[in-house]
C-alpha cells in the first residue's frame, strides 16, 4: 500500500471516529432536551400558572386575569386578599394613566407602606386597568 493510500485511510478513520462522537453527543443532547421538555410538563397538582403577588409569605393577590402594563401585573380588584390592604393618603399622577391611589400592606404586623397602587378613575388610554391593583416595594409577583 502506498503512503498516500495509508494517509487517506488514516484520515477517513479519524473522520468517521469524529462523526461517531458527534452522533453520540447529538443523541445525548436530544435525549436531554426531551427529558427537560417532559419535566416541564410533569408538575404536581398544586402547580399554578396564575400570577401571584406575595410579600412576607402571604399571597396578596392571585388571578389568571391580570393585565401587564409597563412590566407590572395589574390584578383585578376582586382578586386581592383585602385583609392585608389599608387605604393610604398617598397619590401620584401618571401623564397617560391618571391619578393613582395607594394601599399599604400589613402582614403579621409588618407594614409595607404604599406597596400597591391602582387607578380609581383611569384616563381613556388606561381604562383597561381601572380599579386593577399593581405592586412594588418588595412585593414579588410570580407569573
Residue pairs with C-beta under 8 A, 6 or more apart in sequence:
48 62
49 64
50 62
50 63
50 64
51 62
51 63
51 64
51 66
51 73
51 75
51 141
51 142
51 143
52 59
52 61
52 62
52 141
52 142
53 59
53 60
53 61
53 62
53 73
53 75
53 80
53 116
53 135
53 139
53 140
53 141
54 60
54 139
54 140
54 141
54 142
55 105
55 107
55 112
55 115
55 135
55 138
55 139
55 140
56 105
56 107
56 108
56 110
56 112
57 107
57 108
58 81
58 84
58 107
58 108
59 81
60 80
60 81
60 84
60 85
60 105
60 116
60 135
60 139
61 75
61 79
61 80
61 81
61 133
61 135
62 75
62 79
63 75
63 76
63 79
65 76
65 79
66 73
66 74
66 75
66 76
66 132
66 143
67 73
67 74
67 128
67 129
67 132
68 74
69 97
69 126
69 129
69 134
72 134
72 135
72 136
73 134
73 135
73 141
73 143
74 118
74 129
74 132
74 133
74 134
75 132
75 133
75 134
76 131
76 132
76 133
77 118
77 131
77 132
77 133
80 116
80 133
84 105
84 106
84 107
85 103
85 104
85 105
85 106
85 116
86 103
86 104
86 105
86 106
87 101
87 103
88 101
88 102
88 103
88 104
88 113
88 114
90 101
90 102
90 114
91 99
91 100
91 101
91 102
92 99
92 100
92 102
92 117
93 99
93 100
94 100
94 119
94 126
96 123
96 125
96 126
97 119
97 122
97 123
97 125
97 126
97 129
98 119
98 121
98 122
98 123
98 126
99 119
99 120
99 121
100 117
100 118
100 119
101 117
101 118
101 119
101 120
102 114
102 116
102 117
103 114
103 115
103 116
103 117
103 118
103 133
104 111
104 112
104 113
104 114
104 115
104 116
105 111
105 112
105 115
105 116
105 139
106 112
112 137
112 138
112 139
113 137
114 137
115 135
115 136
115 137
115 138
115 139
116 133
116 134
116 135
116 136
116 139
117 133
117 134
117 136
118 131
118 132
118 133
118 134
119 126
119 129
119 130
119 131
119 132
120 130
120 131
121 130
122 129
122 130
135 141
